[in-house]
Amino acid sequence: MDYMTLREASEKWGVSSRQVNYYCVEGRIPGAVKMAGVWLMPKGAEKPVDKRRKSGDDYEQKW
């Protein structure tokens, strides 16, 4: 299986390396493993949904 690094995933998904690290620590990326202090994710892994953002009918603009 081919893996990508934290940095490669952050570039692919358009988020910071720190955010990808949070995804890994929280177990939100299936198949992600930490080897020798480095997170590795399967190349085909999909970006997890960002829980910080609301969408759809639940979202109400405040301004």
C-alpha positions in Angstrom: 0.0 0.0 0.0 1.2 3.5 -0.9 1.3 6.2 1.8 1.4 9.9 1.9 2.9 12.1 4.6 1.2 14.7 6.7 2.6 17.5 4.4 1.5 15.7 1.2 -2.0 15.3 2.7 -2.2 18.9 3.7 -1.3 20.1 0.2 -3.8 17.6 -1.4 -6.7 18.7 0.8 -5.9 22.4 1.1 -5.6 22.5 4.9 -2.7 23.1 7.3 -0.4 20.3 8.4 -1.6 20.9 11.9 -5.2 20.2 10.9 -4.2 16.9 9.2 -2.3 16.1 12.5 -5.6 16.6 14.4 -7.4 14.4 12.0 -4.8 11.6 12.6 -4.8 12.0 16.4 -8.6 11.9 16.5 -8.6 8.7 14.4 -10.6 10.3 11.6 -8.5 9.1 8.8 -8.9 5.3 8.2 -5.6 3.5 7.8 -3.5 6.3 9.2 -0.5 5.0 11.2 2.3 6.7 13.1 5.7 5.2 12.3 8.9 6.6 13.9 7.1 9.7 15.0 5.7 10.4 11.5 2.0 10.1 10.5 1.4 8.2 7.3 -2.0 8.0 5.5 -3.1 5.8 2.6 -2.7 7.8 -0.7 -6.4 7.2 -1.5 -7.6 8.5 1.9 -10.4 11.1 1.7 -10.4 14.4 3.7 -12.6 14.0 6.8 -15.5 16.4 7.1 -14.6 19.5 9.1 -16.7 19.4 12.3 -16.1 23.1 12.9 -18.3 24.2 10.0 -22.0 24.1 9.8 -23.8 23.6 6.6 -27.3 23.3 5.2 -30.5 24.3 7.1 -28.7 24.3 10.5 -26.6 27.3 9.4 -27.8 30.7 10.3 -25.9 33.8 9.3 -25.3 36.2 12.2 -24.6 39.3 10.2 
